[in-house]
Amino acid sequence: MLELMKWVARGAGLLGVALLAASVVVRFAGSFSVGSFQVGTVMQAGMAAMLLGCLAYLAVLTERPLR
């Protein structure tokens, strides 16, 4: 279960970084939308994905047995 949670954390973190990077690149290009979504919405989705990754990784760290 901890391995699955670790992969969820990594995937969510990478997705969040990709969404944030995409929103920054699109905004610097001078556009205010990515497809049918505004840049701010994509940025918030990226931040939410990174938060999910952080919380999942924290759950892995707290559930590990002490050595």
N, C-alpha and C positions, 0 to 999 in steps of 0.2 A: 504494500500500500504506500509505503514511504517513497519507493522508486517511482510509482505512478504520480504521486504528488510532486516529486522533484521534476519530472518531465512536464507536468502541467505548469509549474512555475517557470521553467525555462522557455516553454513555448509561449506563454502569455507575455513574458518579458520581451522576447524577440518580436512578437507581434506588436507590442506597444512601442518599441523603438522604431520599428518599420513604419507604423502609422504616424508617429511624431515626425520622423524624417520626411515622409511624403508630404505632410502638411506644411512643413517649413520650406521644402523645395518649391511646392506649388505657390506658396505665398510670396516667396522671393522672386518667382517668375512673373508675378503681377496679377495672378488670378485670385479670386475669392472663393472658388468652389472646386471641389474634386468630384467629378461626375455630377450627381444631383445633391451632394452634401456640401455644406459650407466648411471652410478650412477650420474654423473654431470647433465644429462638431467632430471632425476627424481628429483634431488635437485632443479633445476631451476623451474620445474613445481610446486613443493611445495612452493617455495618462491613466485611464481606468484599467486598461490591460496590464500596464506596468504595476499598478497597485495590486491587482489580483496576483501577479507573479510574486511580488514581495510578500504578500500574506500567505501564499501557498508555501513559499520557501521558509517563512517563519514557522509555519506549522510543521514542516519537516524538521527544522532545527530543534523545536521544543519537544517533539515526540521521540527523538533519538535517545537511546539509552546512554547514560553516563558511563564513561570508561574509567 
